[in-house]
């Protein structure tokens, strides 16, 4: 009896079905904006904080996990109400409380609770802040989501089809340099398409080139975020952050790159004084 070779696309049908079920309501919430987008972002932030806490606690939540979830959720709610400076203090206080609680109960990873609170909380605030802009928030967020989604698809397709040298074998053996390049190219194309669809019709080659470069840079950032989550899971000996999404694992597994990209984009916009409405 001859055994068939393992598929190069394991679990792909289930991944597609899950995406088709979950993507439309999420995109609708982001399109229509507050309060729907705020509820979506805060809810997802709390879910990812729950997954992070369970990873650090090896499947248990405890007081440190509750403090971490509360910090991310309350910071998100505070930011959604427009109090971003206060939300930053909520993150700092909640993160310190989670780390202190982990130390007092002698858990192995108190520092990772602190990292989780700062990273997840800041990403949630960045996403809410970007979407809240009345002039360009919708277009910027839809562009960001499209770029990260294209990165995931392009990296998966190129990595599976081409293979080649591993990107970071000690962290995530399945990722390749071909996948990194494929993700960046797919993101550049998606970024241009979304800019043309949502922006002004008179975008010139220079503006489109800048959008393509920005999209490719965010693709690299998104894949760094993916590797960051892989590093955390490897340290705790976990394959997935949870099993909430069939074919994808957990919520964190699905949006690890988006968190990093949102945080990077929010920081860039803050430093440069705004994206402007020139192309979106």
Buried (B, 14 or more C-beta within 10 A) or exposed (E): EEEEEEEEEEEEEEBEEBBEEBEEEBBEBBEEBBEBBBBBBBBBBBBBBBBBBBBBBEEEBBBBBBBBBBBBBBBBBBBBEEBBEBBBEBBBBBBBBBBBBBBEEEBEBBEBBBBBBBBBBBBBBBBBBBBBBEEBBBBBBBBBBBBBBBBBBBBBBBBBEEEEEBBBEEBBEEBBBBBBBBBBBBBBBBBBBBBBEBBEEEBEEEBBEBBBEBBBBBBBBBBBBBBBBBEBBBBBEBEBBBEBBEBBBBBBBBBBBBBBBBBBBBEBBEEEEEBEEEBB
